[in-house]
Amino acid sequence: MDLILPLIILIAKIVEASLETIRTVYISRGHKYLASGIGVLKTGIWLISTGIVLTNLSYLPGIIAYIAGYGIGTLLGMEIEKKIAIGNEVVRIIGVKEPDALMQRLGDLGFGITRINGSGRFTQTVSVLFLVIPRREEGRLLDVLQKEYPDLLFTIEDISTMSERSGYFGNQRKHFLSSLLGQ
């Protein structure tokens, strides 16, 4: 029981906490079936790892492994979810300069854009650009915005529910698995 039991507890708790973190994110994004499936797997691992710790409560290395696994698993789960990047985001770009060149640049990259003209308290005119993008495209968009247009203000928010309208977002067909996973 030297190092094997704490190692088993540590690995199980890392996996369980990672799954719980991912599940929580998917619940907040409205991916109920994916979150439910992850929850079933996570609960099975939790029962095993917690059961091992509770039956060996006087074994300090096991308790430390359980606690450490929770922290490591939470961080790992956040990184995994960021890499998976399921879902869509709405990006708002606000600028005081004429946005035609930016719209052309983003359009050339394949992004659809909606423009609204407005006014601000400190400027006479502003342009607000709206983009709906897949989360996996965020990095590519941010590279362009931060390197080529550093003076723009932009915000990015997750979308939990979105209508599927081919007229606005292209004629993309969804596969059964993509629908199940909430993509």
Disulfide bonds with the S-S distance in Angstrom:
none
